Amino acid sequence: MMCKMLLALALPLCVALGIAEDPVIILSPNIIIVHQGGSVQLQCALVNGSVDNTNVQWKKYNQDLGISEKFQSSTDPKYNSYILTIRNVQANDAGNYNCEITTKSQTIRGNTIQIDVRGANVPILSQPEVLNVREALTAQIQCSVQNVDLSRTDLHWVRRSLRGYERFATHRADNSVEMEEDLKDRFQSTRNISNNVVTLTITNIQQEDVSVYYCGVWSEVYGSGTQLNITEEVPRNLVSIVLRSLLTALLLLVGALLGLFYVKRWGCFRQSST
C-alpha cells in the first residue's frame, strides 16, 4: 500500500522534472464477459503522465465510439484514469475496445480489451453502486451471484489501482481465502452458500481504502463495481441542535394553542356578560 502512495506522489514529480519515462496506457481488464442487459466499466490508466493535460478517444475495432447515454466517459483523478461505462450491453456491443490518449506532443494507444456478451446462462454479479462510510468505521460490500454455484467456483475481489485493476483477494470454492498480506488485518471475505452471497468486510476504514471494488468469477465476469466513499463525520452537537429546535417548535405550538384557548374563552365570557 505504501508503494502505491509513493508511486502516486512520484509520477507527477518525475514528469515535472522531465525525468519520467514515456507515457504508457494500461487498459484493463484484458477480457470481460458480461450478460446481455448488464453494464461494464473499462479503465484506461495513464502511467508517467496526467489525465489533467490529455484527451481520450475510446474506440471499437479502431472506430471512434460516440459518447451517449449508453457509452459514457469519465475521469478518475485518484488513479489517473479514464473510465468508459457501457450500459445495457447488447450482443452487438461484443468486440475489441481500446483507448487513445492525446498529449501536447503525441498520441498513445492502449492495449485491446475484448468484451464477450453472453445470454442468460452467464453468471450475474450484483453489488451496490455506492457505499458511504465514516472513517475508522466498518464497511461491508455484498456481492450476490446468480447462475453459478459458489461451492464449486472461486470468487475474486478486485479494485482500481494506479496500474489498472488489482486483484487483492480470492475466495476459493473450498471456502479458504487468499488475501494480500498487508490487507489481512482489516479485510475479510465471507460467504453464505444458501443465498449465494459473498461479503467483503473492511474494518477501520482509511482514506487509502477509497476506490471502486468489484467481485468477479471465472477471472472474466465482474460485477458493476461498488464505489466506496468516506463521508464527513456528523457533528457531535447535531443531536442537541435538533432536540432544541424540536423543543422550541413544541413550545411555540403549545403557546399558540393556549393563546387560541384564552381568546375563545374570553369571547364566550363577553357574550355571556351581555
C-alpha positions in Angstrom: 0.0 0.0 0.0 2.8 2.4 0.9 4.4 1.7 -2.5 1.2 2.8 -4.3 1.1 6.0 -2.3 4.8 6.7 -3.2 4.1 6.0 -6.8 1.2 8.4 -6.9 3.4 11.1 -5.5 6.5 10.3 -7.6 4.9 10.2 -11.0 3.8 13.9 -11.2 7.2 15.0 -9.8 9.1 13.0 -12.4 7.0 14.4 -15.2 7.7 18.0 -13.9 11.4 17.4 -13.7 11.5 15.8 -17.2 13.0 12.5 -15.9 9.9 10.4 -16.3 9.7 7.6 -18.8 7.4 7.9 -21.8 3.7 7.8 -21.0 2.1 4.4 -21.1 -1.5 3.3 -21.2 -2.7 0.3 -19.2 -6.2 -0.8 -20.3 -7.9 -3.3 -18.0 -9.3 -5.9 -17.6 -7.9 -7.8 -20.6 -11.1 -9.7 -21.3 -14.5 -9.4 -19.7 -17.7 -11.4 -20.1 -21.0 -9.6 -19.5 -24.5 -10.8 -19.6 -26.9 -9.2 -22.0 -28.6 -6.1 -20.5 -25.8 -5.6 -17.9 -23.2 -2.9 -17.6 -19.5 -2.8 -17.7 -16.6 -0.4 -17.0 -13.2 -0.2 -18.7 -10.3 1.5 -17.1 -7.7 3.4 -19.2 -4.9 4.2 -16.8 -2.2 6.7 -17.8 1.3 6.0 -16.3 4.0 8.7 -16.5 1.5 11.3 -17.4 -1.6 13.1 -16.1 -5.2 12.9 -17.3 -5.5 16.6 -16.4 -3.5 17.6 -19.5 -4.7 15.0 -22.0 -7.8 13.9 -24.0 -9.1 10.4 -24.5 -10.8 8.8 -27.5 -12.5 5.4 -27.0 -12.6 3.1 -30.0 -14.1 -0.2 -31.0 -12.3 -2.1 -33.8 -10.3 1.2 -34.2 -13.5 3.1 -35.0 -14.4 6.1 -32.8 -17.2 5.5 -30.2 -19.8 8.2 -29.9 -20.3 9.3 -26.3 -24.0 9.0 -25.4 -26.3 7.7 -22.6 -25.1 4.2 -23.5 -21.4 5.0 -23.8 -20.2 7.4 -21.0 -16.6 8.5 -20.5 -15.4 9.9 -17.2 -12.2 10.5 -15.3 -10.9 9.0 -12.1 -8.2 11.5 -10.9 -7.2 9.4 -7.9 -5.9 6.6 -10.2 -5.1 8.9 -13.1 -7.5 7.1 -15.4 -10.3 7.5 -17.9 -13.3 5.2 -17.4 -15.7 4.0 -20.1 -19.0 2.9 -18.8 -21.2 0.8 -21.2 -24.8 0.4 -20.1 -27.5 -2.0 -21.2 -25.0 -4.2 -23.1 -26.3 -6.0 -26.1 -25.0 -8.7 -28.4 -23.7 -6.1 -31.0 -21.6 -4.5 -28.2 -19.3 -7.5 -28.2 -15.8 -6.8 -29.7 -12.4 -5.3 -29.2 -12.1 -2.0 -27.5 -9.1 0.3 -26.9 -8.4 3.9 -25.8 -6.2 6.6 -27.3 -4.8 9.4 -25.2 -3.6 12.6 -26.9 -1.0 14.7 -25.2 0.6 18.0 -26.4 3.2 16.1 -28.3 1.9 12.6 -29.1 -1.0 10.2 -29.3 -0.7 7.0 -27.3 -2.7 3.8 -27.9 -3.5 1.3 -25.2 -3.8 -2.4 -25.4 -7.1 -4.0 -26.5 -9.9 -5.3 -24.3 -12.2 -8.0 -25.5 -15.9 -7.8 -24.4 -17.8 -11.0 -24.8 -21.6 -10.7 -24.4 -23.4 -13.9 -23.3 -27.0 -14.8 -22.8 -29.0 -15.9 -19.7 -26.5 -18.6 -18.6 -23.6 -16.3 -17.9 -23.1 -15.5 -14.2 -24.7 -12.3 -13.0 -23.0 -10.5 -10.2 -24.9 -7.8 -8.4 -23.4 -5.3 -5.9 -24.4 -1.9 -4.5 -23.4 1.0 -6.7 -22.2 3.3 -3.9 -21.3 2.7 -0.2 -20.7 5.7 2.1 -18.9 5.0 5.4 -17.4 7.3 8.0 -13.6 7.0 8.6 -12.5 4.4 11.2 -15.8 2.5 10.9 -16.6 -0.7 9.1 -17.8 -1.2 5.5 -19.5 -4.3 4.1 -19.8 -4.8 0.3 -22.1 -7.6 -0.7 -21.9 -9.5 -4.0 -24.9 -11.6 -5.0 -24.1 -14.2 -7.6 -26.6 -15.9 -9.9 -26.2 -18.7 -12.5 -23.2 -20.2 -10.7 -22.6 -22.4 -7.7 -20.2 -20.7 -5.3 -19.4 -24.0 -3.6 -17.7 -25.0 -6.9 -16.5 -21.6 -8.1 -13.7 -19.3 -6.9 -14.8 -15.6 -6.4 -12.3 -12.8 -6.7 -12.2 -9.3 -5.2 -10.7 -6.6 -7.4 -10.3 -2.8 -7.0 -8.9 0.0 -9.1 -5.3 0.9 -8.6 -2.6 3.1 -10.2 -1.9 0.4 -12.7 -5.4 -0.8 -13.6 -7.5 -3.4 -11.9 -5.8 -5.0 -8.9 -6.9 -8.4 -7.6 -6.3 -8.5 -3.9 -8.3 -11.5 -2.7 -9.6 -14.8 -3.9 -12.4 -16.7 -2.1 -11.9 -20.3 -3.1 -14.6 -22.9 -3.7 -13.5 -24.8 -0.6 -14.2 -21.6 1.4 -10.5 -20.8 2.0 -9.5 -17.1 1.4 -6.2 -15.9 -0.1 -5.7 -12.2 0.8 -2.8 -9.8 0.2 -0.6 -9.9 3.2 -0.9 -6.2 4.0 -4.7 -6.3 4.0 -5.3 -9.4 6.2 -5.7 -7.3 9.4 -8.6 -5.3 8.1 -10.1 -7.1 5.1 -12.2 -10.3 5.3 -14.2 -12.2 2.8 -17.1 -14.4 3.9 -19.8 -16.2 2.0 -23.3 -17.5 2.5 -23.9 -20.5 0.3 -27.7 -20.7 1.0 -28.3 -17.3 -0.8 -25.1 -17.3 -2.9 -23.8 -14.0 -1.4 -20.1 -13.2 -0.7 -19.4 -10.2 1.6 -16.2 -8.2 1.8 -15.8 -6.6 5.2 -13.3 -3.8 5.7 -12.7 -2.6 9.3 -11.2 0.7 10.4 -11.8 2.4 7.1 -8.9 4.7 6.0 -8.6 7.2 3.2 -6.4 4.8 1.2 -9.4 2.4 1.0 -11.4 4.8 -1.1 -11.8 3.0 -4.5 -14.2 1.0 -6.7 -14.5 -2.6 -5.6 -15.5 -5.4 -8.0 -16.4 -9.0 -7.4 -15.7 -11.5 -10.2 -15.8 -15.1 -11.2 -14.1 -17.1 -13.9 -11.5 -14.3 -14.0 -13.6 -12.7 -16.7 -17.0 -12.0 -15.3 -17.3 -9.0 -13.0 -20.0 -7.1 -11.1 -20.6 -3.4 -12.0 -18.5 -2.2 -9.1 -19.1 -0.5 -5.7 -17.7 3.0 -5.1 -16.5 3.1 -1.5 -16.5 6.7 -0.2 -15.6 8.2 3.2 -18.2 10.6 4.4 -17.6 13.5 6.8 -18.3 12.7 10.5 -21.6 14.0 11.7 -21.1 16.9 14.2 -21.4 15.7 17.8 -23.7 18.6 18.7 -26.1 17.8 15.8 -28.5 15.8 18.0 -28.7 18.5 20.7 -29.3 21.1 18.0 -32.2 19.1 16.6 -33.6 18.5 20.0 -33.5 22.2 20.9 -35.2 23.0 17.6 -38.0 20.5 18.2 -38.4 21.7 21.8 -38.7 25.3 20.6 -41.2 24.4 18.0 -43.2 22.4 20.6 -43.2 25.4 23.0 -44.4 27.7 20.2 -47.2 25.3 19.3 -48.3 25.0 22.9 -48.2 28.8 23.3 -50.3 29.2 20.2 -52.9 26.7 21.4 -53.1 28.3 24.8 -53.5 31.7 23.2 -56.3 30.4 21.0 -57.9 28.8 24.0 -58.0 32.0 26.0 -59.2 34.1 23.1 -62.1 31.8 22.6 -62.8 31.7 26.3 -62.7 35.5 26.6 -65.1 35.7 23.7 -67.5 33.3 25.3 -67.3 35.3 28.6 -68.2 38.6 26.9 -71.1 37.0 25.2 -72.5 35.6 28.4 -71.9 39.0 30.1 -74.1 40.8 27.5 
